[in-house]
Amino acid sequence: MSATTLLLLTLLLPLAGAVGIVAARRYPNVREAVTLVTAALVAILVVLIANRFLDGEVFALHVVEPLPGVSIAFRIEALGMLFALVAGLLWIVTSIYSIGYMRGHNEKNQTRFFVAFAIAISCTMGIAFSANLFTLFLFYELLTISTYPLVTHAGTDKARQGGRVYLGILLGTSIGLFLLAILVTWFVSGTVTFQEGGVLAGKLDPAWAGVLYALFLFGIGKAALMPFHRWLPAAMVAPTPVSALLHAVAVVKAGVFTLLKVTIYIFGSDFILSNDVTGWLIWVAAATILLASLIAMNKDNIKARLAYSTVSQLSYIALGAMLASKSSLIGATMHIAMHAFAKITLFFAAGAILVASHKKLVSELDGLGRAMPVTFTAFFIGALSIIGLPPFGGMWSKWYLALGAVETTQLLLLAVLMISSLLNIMYLLPIPIRAFFGKPKSGEHYTKIAEAPKSILLAMIITSGACIVLFFNPEPFYTLAGLISTGPAP
């Protein structure tokens, strides 16, 4: 099969799956089979493309040129390949989980849920494989719109309010700031195509580079830097599989991926380092890392605590991008993958707790681990990977981020990373500790509570196991991350 055909199939297959899901809406078993088969085929395709890409094959597709010099086009490079690999592999796991969750929780409008999910994955692949800022912006906006029905899935006043915040912040920042930054880039450089080394060197006055970078930084609202982070906690009104999609597979990762893409292929690391482009902006990421962690410590709702954890962890990637050294870019890129597998495990566990026990608060978990040992063991593994301890994959991304801070002599930022890891311990580990060692409240017994449905457990076992496997074998993601800094132009 040709490279172009493979690329096109990966983009369109989720959409075909969405059509199949609608066609099978009256037959839940068939509908879910279509979901699983489509997700499995996408996973196979991204692995096949990754192998051929690493062998040196070029994947490119030009669709149309609506304006002179501005086209809808796709081209795979190492960063996009890594993002697509993470999204493609985790979609099938999330689908397995979703089937158990939606049935176990007796959710309504399940067909709409699976359709919107498939469309969101197609948009994610479009972002990952974009050859220029115009194409990326198009799919970035489509991802926002396609995930809105997922955020408001419950149909309650609270869900609709969360959806309004979600749309308002993400569309407001992207149209008001991100689009403006793209237009300025096109006006200054005459191109919006991603290029190795960037397109702005010699064309943009360094005095204005920081302003343009700020437009990108705050315009890419999906990266959830403060103060444009409120959409993410607001979106926690959605079902847990949607939270997993938002936090691990698609939306937030699309944000930090876009920021990395702009940093590497629009500005270029040499231009950033030689002109101190990021300047004070890097402290926005540092402040977000610490403030979001402190807020997480004070959240009793499990999903709210995990949401602010995600806000903090995303800024690790933003910080790595703005440090712009070889090690920091490797660390930021690897953190896309390492955080994805760990955080999706935590959200899977939170959903399992809700389905099996109907509990949402950390303060309600005392002793529950003895009734749900698999769930809380999985949570414990995911938490240790987020913290960055061996033998879990999260250690490697944090290691390279720390090396990046040392390379650029930003020792205060190194301290921020260390303090944040301590805060991670303080807001994550009390959850499994209370569950395994706490005593249930007087009169409360868990004899009638058992583990969540098997498909939910299977998904958690896969992702928590991956956290361990990625410590001993981070090579696939490390290889792609290394190519981003040293490889051929996209």
Wavefront OBJ file of the C-alpha trace (Angstrom):
o trace
v 0.000 0.000 0.000
v 1.397 3.400 -0.952
v 2.372 6.003 1.654
v -0.307 8.395 0.429
v -3.016 5.739 0.685
v -1.971 4.811 4.219
v -2.010 8.449 5.279
v -5.431 9.053 3.751
v -6.852 5.879 5.304
v -5.701 6.904 8.762
v -7.416 10.271 8.399
v -10.686 8.925 6.966
v -11.142 5.581 8.717
v -12.482 7.095 11.972
v -15.054 9.033 9.923
v -16.094 5.819 8.172
v -16.372 4.233 11.607
v -18.672 7.080 12.710
v -20.960 6.368 9.746
v -20.973 2.656 10.629
v -21.830 3.447 14.253
v -24.828 5.508 13.161
v -25.956 2.717 10.811
v -25.790 0.190 13.666
v -27.453 2.447 16.243
v -30.377 0.056 16.818
v -28.030 -2.857 17.584
v -25.739 -1.985 20.517
v -23.519 -5.055 20.127
v -22.957 -4.352 16.436
v -22.442 -0.639 17.117
v -19.747 -1.379 19.672
v -18.165 -3.983 17.401
v -17.866 -1.294 14.708
v -16.211 1.000 17.257
v -13.692 -1.655 18.303
v -12.880 -2.793 14.764
v -12.375 0.789 13.585
v -10.175 1.632 16.558
v -8.144 -1.553 16.063
v -7.600 -0.791 12.374
v -6.471 2.758 13.186
v -4.021 1.386 15.769
v -2.622 -1.046 13.196
v -2.300 1.733 10.627
v -0.404 4.121 12.903
v 2.008 1.364 13.947
v 2.560 0.417 10.295
v 3.109 4.050 9.317
v 5.512 4.547 12.242
v 7.623 1.564 11.162
v 7.777 2.750 7.559
v 8.467 6.334 8.667
v 11.402 5.183 10.805
v 12.691 3.303 7.771
v 12.880 6.638 5.946
v 9.682 6.598 3.899
v 8.077 9.990 3.196
v 4.352 10.444 3.865
v 2.831 13.528 2.230
v -0.544 14.500 0.815
v -1.627 17.777 -0.804
v -5.419 18.177 -0.868
v -6.318 21.672 -2.058
v -4.963 25.241 -2.159
v -7.857 27.587 -1.286
v -5.566 30.643 -1.297
v -2.232 31.218 -3.071
v 0.479 29.775 -0.844
v -2.043 28.470 1.712
v -3.041 24.833 1.336
v -4.709 21.966 3.139
v -1.845 19.500 3.187
v -0.443 16.721 5.326
v 3.106 15.566 5.926
v 4.337 13.246 8.635
v 7.343 14.194 10.735
v 8.609 12.714 13.991
v 6.597 14.848 16.430
v 3.340 14.264 14.564
v 4.123 10.570 14.275
v 4.561 10.293 18.036
v 1.306 12.138 18.714
v -0.616 9.988 16.215
v 0.889 6.834 17.711
v -0.257 7.802 21.213
v -3.771 8.741 20.051
v -4.143 5.692 17.813
v -3.025 3.193 20.434
v -5.052 4.712 23.249
v -8.267 5.035 21.226
v -8.799 1.283 21.166
v -8.090 0.986 24.898
v -10.466 3.858 25.626
v -13.103 2.216 23.427
v -12.856 -1.023 25.426
v -13.204 0.991 28.613
v -16.064 3.123 27.254
v -18.206 0.125 26.393
v -18.020 -1.174 29.968
v -18.482 2.270 31.475
v -21.424 3.383 29.331
v -23.254 0.121 29.955
v -22.278 -0.142 33.616
v -23.370 3.424 34.279
v -26.507 3.136 32.105
v -25.619 6.245 30.117
v -28.087 7.646 27.581
v -27.300 8.683 23.987
v -24.533 6.114 23.635
v -24.604 6.198 19.833
v -24.001 9.949 19.816
v -21.150 9.416 22.261
v -19.316 6.868 20.098
v -19.901 8.904 16.907
v -18.485 12.096 18.427
v -15.555 10.116 19.814
v -14.686 8.751 16.365
v -14.931 12.165 14.729
v -12.675 13.625 17.433
v -10.023 10.982 16.697
v -10.156 11.841 12.986
v -9.590 15.508 13.870
v -6.711 14.503 16.131
v -5.042 12.640 13.271
v -5.541 15.710 11.087
v -3.733 17.839 13.673
v -0.910 15.307 14.042
v -0.229 15.075 10.313
v -0.730 18.751 9.371
v 1.933 20.138 7.037
v 1.222 23.779 7.840
v -0.439 26.104 10.339
v -3.560 26.560 8.206
v -4.319 22.835 8.130
v -3.519 22.483 11.814
v -5.800 25.396 12.741
v -8.650 23.930 10.703
v -8.521 20.568 12.480
v -7.801 22.252 15.830
v -11.149 24.061 15.577
v -12.966 20.967 14.334
v -11.659 19.054 17.358
v -13.132 21.681 19.685
v -16.531 21.505 17.979
v -16.602 17.699 17.745
v -15.865 17.261 21.457
v -18.535 19.743 22.604
v -21.325 17.083 22.454
v -19.127 14.843 24.591
v -18.624 17.520 27.245
v -22.372 18.236 27.399
v -23.332 14.556 27.125
v -25.292 14.468 30.394
v -27.656 17.178 29.150
v -27.975 18.778 32.612
v -27.763 22.504 33.342
v -24.325 21.916 34.861
v -23.180 20.050 31.736
v -24.440 22.822 29.455
v -22.709 25.441 31.601
v -19.474 23.429 31.424
v -19.903 23.209 27.663
v -20.307 26.986 27.372
v -17.092 27.566 29.292
v -15.386 24.918 27.162
v -16.434 26.469 23.859
v -16.056 30.046 25.032
v -12.441 29.746 26.157
v -11.199 27.428 23.416
v -12.863 29.269 20.524
v -12.156 32.665 22.050
v -8.420 32.044 22.440
v -7.997 30.313 19.092
v -9.878 32.898 17.017
v -8.749 35.946 18.982
v -5.072 35.040 19.483
v -4.011 31.850 17.667
v -5.465 32.898 14.310
v -3.932 36.362 14.694
v -0.525 34.750 15.350
v -0.899 32.639 12.191
v -1.757 35.730 10.125
v 1.241 37.637 11.524
v 3.501 34.673 10.737
v 2.231 34.543 7.147
v 2.609 38.326 6.731
v 6.161 38.355 8.115
v 7.567 35.171 6.570
v 5.341 34.642 3.530
v 4.645 31.044 4.548
v 2.816 29.001 7.163
v 4.454 25.690 6.220
v 6.343 23.879 8.962
v 10.079 23.806 8.276
v 13.088 22.420 10.117
v 14.780 25.333 11.887
v 11.667 27.507 11.645
v 10.577 30.183 9.184
v 11.081 33.395 11.173
v 14.872 33.713 11.449
v 16.025 36.749 9.480
v 12.427 37.808 8.789
v 11.080 38.801 12.202
v 12.651 41.493 14.385
v 13.732 39.667 17.564
v 12.242 42.523 19.589
v 8.774 41.425 18.403
v 9.403 37.682 18.581
v 8.330 37.479 22.224
v 5.015 39.169 21.434
v 4.309 36.726 18.603
v 5.247 33.758 20.796
v 2.874 35.060 23.495
v 0.040 35.142 20.940
v 0.711 31.485 20.156
v 1.208 30.509 23.801
v -2.081 31.952 25.037
v -3.926 31.431 21.752
v -3.395 27.670 21.967
v -5.951 27.405 24.755
v -5.948 23.614 24.690
v -2.495 23.745 26.336
v -4.384 25.057 29.413
v -1.839 27.541 30.681
v -3.151 29.862 33.341
v -5.247 31.987 33.137
v -6.811 30.151 30.140
v -7.182 26.834 31.936
v -10.716 27.011 33.336
v -12.244 25.114 30.420
v -10.488 21.948 31.538
v -11.936 21.645 35.071
v -15.293 22.840 33.673
v -15.283 19.947 31.197
v -15.136 17.419 34.047
v -18.958 17.325 33.968
v -18.526 14.898 31.060
v -18.521 11.089 31.488
v -15.191 9.627 32.588
v -14.263 8.190 29.151
v -14.593 11.745 27.808
v -12.291 12.977 30.564
v -9.818 10.333 29.436
v -10.165 11.590 25.851
v -9.688 15.205 26.944
v -6.726 14.544 29.215
v -4.790 11.788 27.506
v -5.769 10.997 23.937
v -6.784 14.139 22.131
v -7.672 17.614 23.316
v -5.023 18.721 25.809
v -2.353 16.780 23.946
v -3.407 18.575 20.759
v -2.707 21.813 22.624
v 0.809 21.047 23.819
v 1.582 19.269 20.535
v 0.646 22.456 18.663
v 2.820 24.545 20.971
v 5.776 22.212 20.386
v 5.150 22.247 16.633
v 5.144 26.059 16.570
v 8.249 26.225 18.747
v 10.282 23.805 16.643
v 9.011 24.377 13.105
v 7.872 28.027 13.085
v 10.296 29.735 15.479
v 13.122 27.187 15.589
v 15.098 26.405 18.744
v 18.188 28.353 17.572
v 16.127 31.502 16.996
v 14.486 31.149 20.416
v 17.743 30.556 22.293
v 19.797 33.228 20.521
v 17.143 35.931 21.012
v 15.684 34.949 24.402
v 12.261 34.804 22.748
v 10.408 33.151 25.605
v 11.794 35.475 28.291
v 9.250 35.965 31.081
v 6.755 33.693 29.312
v 8.547 30.630 30.598
v 7.554 31.699 34.105
v 3.894 31.462 33.120
v 4.476 27.739 32.611
v 6.440 27.490 35.863
v 3.688 29.278 37.796
v 1.024 27.055 36.233
v 2.966 23.933 37.256
v 3.037 24.966 40.910
v -0.306 26.759 41.284
v -2.294 23.976 39.608
v -0.604 21.431 41.890
v -1.521 23.466 44.972
v -5.136 23.722 43.805
v -5.212 19.965 43.130
v -4.184 19.298 46.731
v -7.330 21.058 47.954
v -9.825 19.293 45.664
v -11.847 16.524 47.281
v -13.578 15.511 44.044
v -11.373 12.891 42.374
v -11.887 14.115 38.807
v -11.360 17.753 39.815
v -8.078 16.796 41.495
v -6.979 14.939 38.376
v -8.066 17.862 36.172
v -5.798 20.327 37.961
v -3.065 17.714 37.921
v -3.376 17.714 34.135
v -3.162 21.523 34.005
v 0.112 21.254 35.921
v 1.526 18.382 33.864
v 0.752 20.091 30.552
v 2.918 23.007 31.608
v 5.850 20.607 31.969
v 5.593 20.225 28.201
v 5.177 23.967 27.659
v 8.212 24.623 29.848
v 10.260 22.073 27.908
v 9.240 23.732 24.640
v 10.245 27.184 25.862
v 13.601 25.991 27.228
v 14.192 24.919 23.585
v 17.311 22.844 24.292
v 17.800 19.399 22.806
v 17.155 17.577 26.081
v 14.157 19.709 27.048
v 12.505 19.133 23.659
v 13.092 15.381 23.986
v 11.638 15.488 27.510
v 8.618 17.564 26.465
v 7.901 15.264 23.528
v 8.252 12.097 25.596
v 5.990 13.597 28.266
v 3.163 13.673 25.708
v 3.323 9.877 25.645
v 4.323 9.124 29.234
v 1.718 11.413 30.747
v -0.935 10.051 28.361
v -0.602 6.451 29.551
v -0.367 7.416 33.225
v -3.177 9.976 33.309
v -5.602 7.837 31.329
v -5.006 5.098 33.920
v -5.958 7.498 36.707
v -9.148 8.561 34.960
v -10.020 4.965 34.152
v -9.685 4.197 37.873
v -11.831 7.204 38.823
v -14.550 5.977 36.462
v -14.310 2.441 37.827
v -14.784 3.780 41.358
v -17.886 5.690 40.247
v -19.408 2.734 38.400
v -18.758 0.219 41.193
v -19.344 2.329 44.309
v -20.923 5.610 43.099
v -18.264 7.516 45.035
v -16.723 10.717 43.677
v -14.811 12.160 46.626
v -11.354 11.341 47.980
v -12.741 11.607 51.519
v -15.154 8.736 50.779
v -12.495 6.206 49.745
v -11.308 4.930 53.129
v -11.005 1.160 52.981
v -12.463 0.871 49.474
v -9.188 -0.556 48.131
v -9.858 -3.841 49.888
v -13.044 -4.230 47.814
v -11.446 -2.927 44.584
v -7.753 -3.951 44.726
v -7.177 -4.031 40.956
v -8.569 -0.522 40.483
v -6.499 1.069 43.222
v -3.349 -0.833 42.264
v -3.727 0.552 38.756
v -4.241 4.033 40.216
v -1.119 3.623 42.346
v 0.971 2.671 39.300
v -0.368 5.586 37.256
v 0.301 7.983 40.140
v 3.911 6.834 40.526
v 4.468 7.349 36.804
v 3.042 10.887 37.007
v 5.327 11.577 39.963
v 8.277 10.355 37.891
v 9.604 7.508 39.996
v 11.264 4.334 38.619
v 10.344 1.786 37.386
v 7.650 3.773 35.580
v 7.801 5.553 32.220
v 7.147 9.033 33.589
v 10.673 9.049 34.998
v 12.259 9.393 31.557
v 10.371 12.465 30.406
v 10.991 14.247 33.706
v 14.651 13.255 33.567
v 15.145 14.903 30.179
v 13.171 17.974 31.221
v 15.483 18.321 34.218
v 18.511 17.891 31.929
v 17.094 20.654 29.731
v 16.909 23.009 32.699
v 20.538 22.186 33.568
v 21.675 22.620 29.924
v 20.211 26.118 29.828
v 21.471 26.920 33.368
v 17.888 27.512 34.526
v 18.426 26.057 37.989
v 15.395 27.846 39.435
v 13.244 26.055 36.876
v 14.911 22.799 37.891
v 13.768 23.571 41.440
v 10.224 24.136 40.128
v 10.271 20.659 38.578
v 11.531 19.081 41.799
v 8.998 20.894 44.003
v 6.210 19.949 41.622
v 7.115 16.269 41.888
v 6.847 16.535 45.667
v 3.439 18.152 45.273
v 2.454 15.309 42.930
v 3.143 12.919 45.802
v 1.039 14.987 48.184
v -2.123 15.064 46.057
v -1.957 11.671 44.297
v -0.670 9.110 46.789
v -3.231 9.831 49.552
v -5.892 8.335 47.253
v -4.544 4.733 47.144
v -3.201 5.035 50.710
v -6.643 5.911 52.071
v -8.225 3.199 49.957
v -5.901 0.433 51.129
v -5.148 1.471 54.705
v -8.013 3.744 55.775
v -10.874 2.511 57.917
v -14.389 2.821 56.505
v -16.636 5.286 58.278
v -18.697 3.890 61.123
v -21.486 1.716 59.842
v -20.200 1.577 56.266
v -19.404 -1.819 54.781
v -18.131 -2.728 51.308
v -19.238 -6.348 51.215
v -21.631 -5.605 48.330
v -19.090 -3.623 46.306
v -16.935 -5.439 43.736
v -14.651 -4.411 40.913
v -16.077 -2.611 37.893
v -17.025 -4.557 34.705
v -14.280 -6.646 33.108
v -13.806 -4.380 30.094
v -13.032 -1.473 32.456
v -10.531 -3.596 34.383
v -8.917 -4.802 31.155
v -8.379 -1.226 29.950
v -6.823 -0.227 33.291
v -4.534 -3.258 33.332
v -3.321 -2.463 29.799
v -2.547 1.210 30.466
v -1.018 0.672 33.922
v 1.073 -2.165 32.481
v 2.213 0.192 29.722
v 3.488 2.614 32.391
v 5.879 -0.115 33.538
v 6.800 -1.342 30.050
v 7.697 2.220 28.992
v 10.297 2.432 31.749
v 12.142 -0.621 30.471
v 11.464 0.054 26.794
v 10.955 3.782 26.083
v 12.804 3.331 22.783
v 9.888 3.807 20.330
v 8.971 7.207 21.743
v 12.574 8.169 22.553
v 13.640 7.448 18.967
v 10.909 9.680 17.566
v 11.666 12.393 20.136
v 15.351 12.303 19.147
v 14.488 12.721 15.477
v 12.576 15.907 16.233
v 15.742 17.681 17.284
v 18.189 16.121 14.868
v 16.227 14.555 12.006
v 15.428 15.693 8.493
v 13.034 18.532 7.783
v 9.335 17.657 7.822
l 1 2 3 4 5 6 7 8 9 10 11 12 13 14 15 16 17 18 19 20 21 22 23 24 25 26 27 28 29 30 31 32 33 34 35 36 37 38 39 40 41 42 43 44 45 46 47 48 49 50 51 52 53 54 55 56 57 58 59 60 61 62 63 64 65 66 67 68 69 70 71 72 73 74 75 76 77 78 79 80 81 82 83 84 85 86 87 88 89 90 91 92 93 94 95 96 97 98 99 100 101 102 103 104 105 106 107 108 109 110 111 112 113 114 115 116 117 118 119 120 121 122 123 124 125 126 127 128 129 130 131 132 133 134 135 136 137 138 139 140 141 142 143 144 145 146 147 148 149 150 151 152 153 154 155 156 157 158 159 160 161 162 163 164 165 166 167 168 169 170 171 172 173 174 175 176 177 178 179 180 181 182 183 184 185 186 187 188 189 190 191 192 193 194 195 196 197 198 199 200 201 202 203 204 205 206 207 208 209 210 211 212 213 214 215 216 217 218 219 220 221 222 223 224 225 226 227 228 229 230 231 232 233 234 235 236 237 238 239 240 241 242 243 244 245 246 247 248 249 250 251 252 253 254 255 256 257 258 259 260 261 262 263 264 265 266 267 268 269 270 271 272 273 274 275 276 277 278 279 280 281 282 283 284 285 286 287 288 289 290 291 292 293 294 295 296 297 298 299 300 301 302 303 304 305 306 307 308 309 310 311 312 313 314 315 316 317 318 319 320 321 322 323 324 325 326 327 328 329 330 331 332 333 334 335 336 337 338 339 340 341 342 343 344 345 346 347 348 349 350 351 352 353 354 355 356 357 358 359 360 361 362 363 364 365 366 367 368 369 370 371 372 373 374 375 376 377 378 379 380 381 382 383 384 385 386 387 388 389 390 391 392 393 394 395 396 397 398 399 400 401 402 403 404 405 406 407 408 409 410 411 412 413 414 415 416 417 418 419 420 421 422 423 424 425 426 427 428 429 430 431 432 433 434 435 436 437 438 439 440 441 442 443 444 445 446 447 448 449 450 451 452 453 454 455 456 457 458 459 460 461 462 463 464 465 466 467 468 469 470 471 472 473 474 475 476 477 478 479 480 481 482 483 484 485 486 487 488 489 490
